[in-house]
Amino acid sequence: MPDDLLERLDRRARERGTTRSGLLQELTEREVSTEEGRQRRRIDELLAGAGSYDGRAAAHVREMRDAR
């Protein structure tokens, strides 16, 4: 890591009353949580348009296959 970035991390850590390691942990947890949240929202968006087929999804697939 570049020295200037480490200096900025150390300064921010001191401002927050933590260590460089503690700050990196906090930032990493926030980033991972944010990304997981984005992924969950995207999955929810994709599934929002999916039909339920009244619990007959497998039967519906078979019907579509057999109709070919």
C-alpha positions, 0 to 999 in steps of 0.5 A: 500500500502506498505510504500516503494512503497508510498515513491517511488511514492512520490519521482517520483511525486516530480521529475515530479512536481506533487502530489502523487494523480496526479501521480496516476491519470496519471499512471492509465490513461496511463494503461487504455488507453494502455489496451483499445488500446490492446483490440481495436487492438485485435478486429481489428485483429479478424474482419480482417478475417471476410467476408462482404457477400456483406451486406447479412450476415443475408441472408447468416446465413438463407441459412446456417441454412436452408441447414441443 
